[in-house]
Amino acid sequence: MNSLLKSVYYLLKPQRLHPRMRLKMGYIFHTEAIHDSTYWPLLKKFCMEYRSVTGVQPICAVMTPVNARIAKQMKACGCSEQEYVVRVRELETMAVIGHHGHYYKDPAHYAFPEGEVKKENYDDTCVAEQFHNDLKWFRENSINHNGLYASGWWLMHRNLVDLLIAERYRVDFSFTQSPVFGHEWSKDVMRKASICFGESFRLKSKKGTITLIQNLIGCHNTPFVADFTRHMNALFSPEWPTVVGVINTHDFNLDTNYDFTFRVLRDVVGLQNVSFWGRAEIEKIVRSDELTTIKVGATGDT
């Protein structure tokens, strides 16, 4: 639908959030371009403006310099690992830091077809080794990921769940019911347990438990605020009116969607049925005794 037609459509059919929806919204970056001088200033500006508009900080789930793709891009941008660490520490002052993981069958050839571990090509050895290399970087540089995780390509797998739990991660933001992105295993887990859109829950394995806060939809790649509203309404279940979750984007999208996103934020921030949350709300969700707990067995059955 081109812009003119969409303008006419929304003029004839104005969009409003479902009257029963109570949206509690966080914001998360899949943060992959800290080293790039085009996006780094935009990310800092966004984080500061986001807090001024919403009163809370966004989440920045960051990739580490030991990731093969990031290492190569850093070299191309002339960004040293020391400078990368400095930037992440600066980001800690304006955002809640988390961990964003991308994994490859062979890091030396990450760009090859099927090189990135996304779906059926999950590999325990590759993922575990690269996951622990990331953790080592966080620890050696005294950067706190706060036990928060968001997976690249929204990848999730029963064994990755166990890795997260074993390393005392508390919250994952990789589960989504969006038809545009997500991973079939995690969606199947939610379907079997009848988890509603915007319903937080826990996964339990022999390793322990982890809290899942859903990734709702992306924000925002069009100039139409009504697109955001329409997509939210399409996923909404009236039987679960309180929708808690994060809206996501990448920091490398900010050169095109910065203004579009703030149109959405400024439009919904004044609505009585919309609120924004940050670090404190994460802790409340983790401590809640009202969340559904789903047992994940050795075969991933629930």
C-alpha positions as CSV (number, residue, x, y, z in Angstrom):
1,M,0.0,0.0,0.0
2,N,1.6,3.3,-1.1
3,S,1.6,6.4,1.2
4,L,-1.2,8.1,-0.5
5,L,-3.5,5.1,-0.4
6,K,-2.6,4.5,3.2
7,S,-3.3,8.1,4.1
8,V,-6.8,7.8,2.6
9,Y,-7.3,4.4,4.3
10,Y,-6.5,5.8,7.7
11,L,-8.6,8.9,7.1
12,L,-11.6,6.6,6.4
13,K,-10.7,4.1,9.1
14,P,-9.0,5.9,12.1
15,Q,-7.0,3.6,14.3
16,R,-7.3,3.5,18.1
17,L,-5.9,1.0,20.5
18,H,-8.5,-1.6,21.5
19,P,-10.5,0.0,24.4
20,R,-9.8,-3.0,26.7
21,M,-6.1,-3.0,26.1
22,R,-3.9,-1.8,28.9
23,L,-0.5,-1.5,27.3
24,K,2.6,-1.5,29.5
25,M,5.5,-0.9,27.1
26,G,9.2,-1.2,27.3
27,Y,11.7,-0.5,24.5
28,I,14.6,-2.6,23.5
29,F,17.4,-2.2,21.0
30,H,19.2,-5.1,19.4
31,T,22.4,-3.1,19.7
32,E,24.8,-4.0,16.9
33,A,26.4,-0.8,15.7
34,I,28.0,1.0,18.7
35,H,31.3,1.1,16.8
36,D,29.8,3.0,13.8
37,S,30.0,6.8,13.9
38,T,26.8,7.1,11.9
39,Y,24.6,5.3,14.5
40,W,26.4,5.8,17.8
41,P,25.5,9.5,18.2
42,L,21.9,8.6,17.2
43,L,21.6,5.9,19.8
44,K,22.8,8.2,22.5
45,K,20.4,10.9,21.4
46,F,17.5,8.4,21.3
47,C,18.2,7.1,24.8
48,M,18.2,10.6,26.3
49,E,15.1,11.7,24.4
50,Y,13.3,8.5,25.2
51,R,13.8,9.1,28.9
52,S,12.6,12.7,28.5
53,V,9.4,11.6,26.8
54,T,8.6,8.4,28.8
55,G,10.4,8.9,32.1
56,V,12.3,5.6,31.9
57,Q,15.4,4.2,30.2
58,P,15.3,1.9,27.2
59,I,17.1,-1.5,27.2
60,C,20.1,-1.9,25.0
61,A,21.0,-5.5,24.5
62,V,24.5,-5.3,23.1
63,M,26.7,-7.5,21.0
64,T,30.3,-7.9,22.0
65,P,33.6,-7.3,20.1
66,V,34.4,-11.0,20.3
67,N,31.6,-11.7,17.9
68,A,33.1,-12.3,14.4
69,R,30.8,-9.9,12.6
70,I,31.2,-7.1,15.1
71,A,35.0,-7.6,15.1
72,K,35.2,-7.2,11.3
73,Q,32.9,-4.1,11.3
74,M,34.9,-2.5,14.1
75,K,38.1,-2.9,12.1
76,A,36.4,-1.3,9.0
77,C,35.2,1.6,11.2
78,G,38.5,2.1,12.9
79,C,37.0,1.4,16.3
80,S,39.3,-0.3,18.8
81,E,38.1,-2.7,21.5
82,Q,39.1,-0.1,24.1
83,E,36.9,2.5,22.5
84,Y,34.0,0.0,22.2
85,V,34.3,-0.6,26.0
86,V,34.3,3.1,26.6
87,R,31.1,3.5,24.5
88,V,29.3,0.7,26.3
89,R,30.2,2.2,29.7
90,E,28.8,5.5,28.5
91,L,25.7,3.7,27.3
92,E,25.3,2.2,30.8
93,T,24.5,5.8,32.1
94,M,21.5,6.2,29.8
95,A,20.1,2.7,29.2
96,V,19.6,-0.7,30.8
97,I,22.3,-3.0,29.4
98,G,21.6,-6.5,28.3
99,H,23.2,-9.2,26.1
100,H,22.4,-9.7,22.4
101,G,23.6,-12.9,21.0
102,H,24.3,-13.9,17.3
103,Y,26.0,-17.3,16.7
104,Y,27.6,-18.8,13.7
105,K,28.4,-22.4,12.5
106,D,31.9,-21.2,11.7
107,P,32.7,-17.7,12.9
108,A,35.5,-17.3,10.3
109,H,32.8,-17.6,7.6
110,Y,29.8,-16.0,9.3
111,A,28.5,-14.5,6.1
112,F,28.2,-17.8,4.2
113,P,24.7,-19.1,3.4
114,E,23.3,-20.8,6.5
115,G,26.4,-19.5,8.4
116,E,24.3,-17.9,11.1
117,V,22.6,-20.2,13.6
118,K,19.0,-19.2,13.2
119,K,16.5,-22.2,13.0
120,E,17.0,-25.8,12.3
121,N,20.8,-25.5,12.1
122,Y,21.1,-25.0,15.9
123,D,24.5,-26.4,17.0
124,D,25.1,-26.9,20.7
125,T,28.9,-26.7,20.4
126,C,29.0,-23.5,18.3
127,V,26.4,-21.7,20.4
128,A,27.8,-22.7,23.8
129,E,31.4,-21.7,22.8
130,Q,30.4,-18.3,21.4
131,F,27.9,-17.6,24.2
132,H,30.6,-18.2,26.8
133,N,33.1,-16.0,24.9
134,D,30.6,-13.2,25.1
135,L,30.2,-13.8,28.8
136,K,33.9,-13.7,29.3
137,W,34.1,-10.3,27.6
138,F,31.3,-8.9,29.8
139,R,33.1,-10.2,32.9
140,E,36.7,-9.1,31.9
141,N,35.4,-5.6,31.2
142,S,33.2,-5.3,34.3
143,I,30.2,-4.6,32.2
144,N,26.9,-5.8,33.8
145,H,24.4,-7.4,31.4
146,N,21.9,-7.4,34.3
147,G,20.9,-10.9,33.5
148,L,18.9,-9.7,30.5
149,Y,19.1,-11.5,27.1
150,A,17.7,-10.9,23.6
151,S,18.6,-13.4,20.9
152,G,19.7,-12.5,17.4
153,W,17.0,-13.5,14.9
154,W,14.8,-14.2,18.0
155,L,16.4,-17.6,18.0
156,M,15.5,-19.8,21.0
157,H,16.1,-23.4,21.7
158,R,15.6,-25.6,24.8
159,N,19.4,-25.9,25.2
160,L,19.9,-22.1,24.9
161,V,17.3,-21.8,27.7
162,D,19.5,-24.1,29.8
163,L,22.6,-22.0,29.0
164,L,20.9,-18.8,30.1
165,I,19.5,-20.4,33.3
166,A,22.9,-22.0,34.2
167,E,24.6,-18.6,33.8
168,R,21.9,-16.9,36.0
169,Y,20.2,-14.9,33.4
170,R,16.9,-13.7,34.8
171,V,14.9,-12.4,31.8
172,D,14.7,-13.2,28.1
173,F,13.1,-10.9,25.5
174,S,13.3,-13.4,22.5
175,F,9.8,-14.8,22.6
176,T,7.3,-13.2,20.3
177,Q,3.9,-13.8,18.7
178,S,4.5,-11.4,15.9
179,P,4.0,-13.0,12.5
180,V,6.8,-10.9,11.0
181,F,9.6,-12.3,13.2
182,G,10.3,-14.9,15.8
183,H,11.2,-18.6,16.0
184,E,9.0,-21.6,15.6
185,W,10.2,-23.4,18.7
186,S,9.4,-20.5,21.0
187,K,6.1,-19.9,19.4
188,D,5.2,-23.5,19.7
189,V,6.0,-23.4,23.4
190,M,3.6,-20.5,23.8
191,R,0.9,-22.1,21.7
192,K,0.9,-25.3,23.8
193,A,0.7,-23.4,27.0
194,S,-2.0,-21.0,25.7
195,I,0.2,-17.9,26.5
196,C,-1.6,-14.8,25.3
197,F,-0.1,-11.8,23.6
198,G,1.6,-9.6,26.2
199,E,1.5,-12.3,28.9
200,S,4.8,-12.7,30.8
201,F,5.7,-16.2,31.9
202,R,8.5,-18.5,33.1
203,L,10.3,-21.4,31.7
204,K,11.5,-24.1,34.1
205,S,14.1,-26.8,33.3
206,K,16.3,-29.0,35.5
207,K,18.7,-26.0,35.5
208,G,16.2,-23.6,37.1
209,T,13.9,-20.9,35.8
210,I,13.9,-17.8,33.7
211,T,11.3,-15.1,33.1
212,L,10.1,-14.4,29.6
213,I,8.9,-10.9,28.7
214,Q,7.5,-10.9,25.2
215,N,8.8,-8.9,22.3
216,L,5.6,-7.4,21.0
217,I,6.2,-5.8,17.6
218,G,8.9,-3.7,15.9
219,C,8.9,0.1,16.0
220,H,8.7,2.0,13.8
221,N,9.6,1.8,10.0
222,T,6.8,3.9,8.5
223,P,5.6,7.5,9.0
224,F,2.1,6.3,10.0
225,V,1.5,6.0,13.7
226,A,-1.7,4.1,12.8
227,D,0.4,1.2,11.5
228,F,1.7,0.7,15.1
229,T,-1.9,0.8,16.4
230,R,-3.2,-1.6,13.8
231,H,-0.5,-4.2,14.3
232,M,-1.0,-4.1,18.1
233,N,-4.7,-4.5,17.8
234,A,-4.3,-7.4,15.4
235,L,-2.4,-9.4,18.0
236,F,-4.4,-8.4,21.0
237,S,-6.5,-10.9,22.9
238,P,-9.4,-9.4,24.9
239,E,-9.2,-12.3,27.4
240,W,-5.7,-10.9,28.4
241,P,-6.2,-7.2,28.5
242,T,-2.9,-6.2,30.2
243,V,-0.3,-6.3,27.5
244,V,3.3,-6.2,28.9
245,G,6.2,-6.4,26.6
246,V,9.0,-4.6,24.7
247,I,8.9,-2.9,21.3
248,N,12.1,-3.6,19.4
249,T,14.4,-2.1,16.8
250,H,18.1,-2.1,15.9
251,D,20.4,0.8,16.5
252,F,21.4,0.7,12.8
253,N,17.8,1.5,11.9
254,L,17.9,4.9,13.6
255,D,19.0,6.8,10.6
256,T,15.7,6.0,8.9
257,N,13.2,5.4,11.8
258,Y,14.2,7.8,14.5
259,D,11.5,10.4,13.8
260,F,8.9,7.7,12.9
261,T,9.5,6.1,16.3
262,F,9.1,9.3,18.3
263,R,5.8,10.1,16.4
264,V,4.5,6.8,17.9
265,L,5.9,7.5,21.4
266,R,4.6,11.0,21.6
267,D,1.2,9.8,20.3
268,V,0.7,7.1,22.9
269,V,2.5,8.6,25.9
270,G,-0.5,10.6,26.9
271,L,-3.1,7.9,26.6
272,Q,-4.7,6.6,29.8
273,N,-4.3,3.0,28.8
274,V,-0.6,3.2,28.0
275,S,2.3,3.3,30.4
276,F,6.1,2.9,30.0
277,W,8.4,0.8,32.1
278,G,12.1,0.4,32.7
279,R,14.5,-1.2,35.2
280,A,12.1,-1.2,38.2
281,E,9.3,-2.9,36.3
282,I,11.6,-5.7,35.2
283,E,12.4,-6.4,38.8
284,K,8.7,-6.5,39.7
285,I,7.9,-9.0,36.9
286,V,10.8,-11.2,37.9
287,R,9.6,-11.3,41.5
288,S,5.9,-11.8,40.6
289,D,4.3,-15.0,42.0
290,E,1.4,-14.8,39.4
291,L,3.3,-15.9,36.3
292,T,2.5,-19.1,34.5
293,T,5.4,-21.6,34.7
294,I,6.1,-23.9,31.7
295,K,8.2,-26.9,32.2
296,V,10.7,-27.6,29.4
297,G,11.9,-31.2,29.2
298,A,14.9,-32.7,27.7
299,T,13.2,-32.9,24.3
300,G,11.6,-29.5,24.6
301,D,8.2,-30.8,25.3
302,T,6.0,-28.6,27.6
